[in-house]
């Protein structure tokens, strides 16, 4: 597990709990190349996904989160360890979603990858 340098992050946020307060031990980081979710207090666990592997995302705005300006984003990726990651109860979820899109597109353009390039071809077709 690498030490995350805050100055390398383009976005960071803590999971919000009751009344939209950041009273949890889950923190999210976005760097220009990766999305990282760190959980724990004494024993830390980090899951990271390369941005070019992200295939889709979903924004959820439950009533009690929306009251406090929060929302949850589910990230779907081609990552083998964690194909689905929830960014739970963060402030300004739409802004984060747009920022994530920007870095995903930038990273995919750098490698010349599009979403269709990451799809599995399960078709057994003879052409």
C-alpha positions in Angstrom: 0.0 0.0 0.0 1.5 3.3 -1.1 1.4 6.4 0.9 -1.0 8.8 -0.8 0.4 12.4 -1.1 -2.5 14.8 -0.8 -0.8 17.3 -3.2 -1.0 14.6 -6.0 -4.8 14.3 -5.5 -7.2 16.3 -7.6 -10.1 15.5 -5.3 -10.5 14.0 -1.8 -13.5 13.5 0.4 -14.7 11.6 3.5 -17.8 9.5 3.7 -20.5 11.5 5.4 -22.6 10.1 8.2 -25.5 11.5 10.2 -26.5 15.1 9.3 -23.9 15.1 6.5 -20.9 15.3 8.9 -17.6 13.6 7.9 -17.5 11.3 11.0 -16.3 8.1 9.4 -13.1 6.2 8.7 -13.6 6.0 4.9 -11.8 8.4 2.7 -11.9 8.7 -1.1 -9.0 10.0 -3.3 -8.9 10.9 -7.0 -5.5 11.2 -8.6 -5.0 11.9 -12.3 -4.7 8.2 -12.9 -6.5 6.3 -10.1 -9.5 6.3 -7.9 -8.7 5.1 -4.3 -11.0 4.1 -1.4 -9.3 3.9 2.0 -11.1 2.4 5.0 -10.1 1.7 8.6 -8.6 3.5 11.5 -5.7 1.3 12.8 -5.8 -1.3 10.1 -6.1 0.4 6.8 -7.4 -1.2 3.6 -7.1 0.5 0.2 -8.8 -0.4 -3.0 -7.8 1.4 -6.1 -8.9 1.3 -9.7 -7.2 2.7 -12.8 -9.4 5.3 -14.4 -9.2 3.8 -17.9 -10.8 0.6 -16.5 -14.0 2.5 -15.4 -16.8 1.5 -17.7 -19.8 3.2 -16.2 -21.1 5.0 -13.1 -24.4 5.6 -11.4 -25.5 8.5 -9.2 -28.0 7.9 -6.4 -29.6 10.7 -4.4 -31.5 9.1 -1.5 -33.8 11.5 0.3 -31.9 11.7 3.6 -28.5 12.2 1.8 -30.1 14.8 -0.5 -31.3 16.9 2.5 -27.6 17.5 3.4 -26.3 18.0 -0.1 -24.9 14.5 -0.4 -25.2 11.6 -2.7 -23.7 8.2 -3.6 -21.9 7.2 -6.8 -21.5 3.6 -7.9 -18.4 3.1 -10.1 -18.4 0.0 -12.4 -15.0 -1.1 -13.8 -13.1 -3.9 -15.5 -11.1 -4.3 -12.3 -10.8 -7.9 -11.2 -10.6 -7.3 -7.5 -13.5 -4.8 -7.1 -15.6 -4.5 -10.2 -18.1 -2.3 -8.3 -17.2 0.4 -5.9 -19.6 2.7 -4.0 -18.5 6.3 -3.2 -21.0 6.6 -0.3 -22.6 9.8 0.9 -20.2 12.5 -0.4 -20.8 16.2 -0.7 -21.5 17.6 -4.2 -21.7 14.2 -6.0 -22.5 15.8 -9.4 -19.3 17.8 -9.3 -17.3 14.8 -8.5 -19.0 12.8 -11.3 -18.1 15.5 -13.8 -14.5 15.6 -12.5 -14.3 11.9 -12.7 -15.6 11.9 -16.3 -12.9 14.5 -17.3 -10.0 12.4 -15.9 -11.4 9.2 -17.3 -11.6 10.7 -20.8 -8.1 12.2 -20.5 -6.6 8.9 -19.3 -8.4 6.9 -22.0 -7.2 9.4 -24.7 -3.6 9.0 -23.5 -3.8 5.2 -24.0 -6.1 5.3 -27.0 -8.8 3.3 -25.2 -12.6 3.6 -25.6 -15.3 1.8 -23.6 -16.0 -0.6 -26.4 -12.3 -1.8 -26.3 -12.9 -3.1 -22.8 -16.0 -5.2 -23.5 -15.7 -8.9 -23.4 -16.5 -10.6 -26.7 -18.5 -13.7 -25.5 -20.0 -14.2 -28.9 -19.1 -17.4 -30.6 -20.1 -16.2 -34.1 -18.7 -17.4 -37.4 -18.4 -14.6 -40.0 
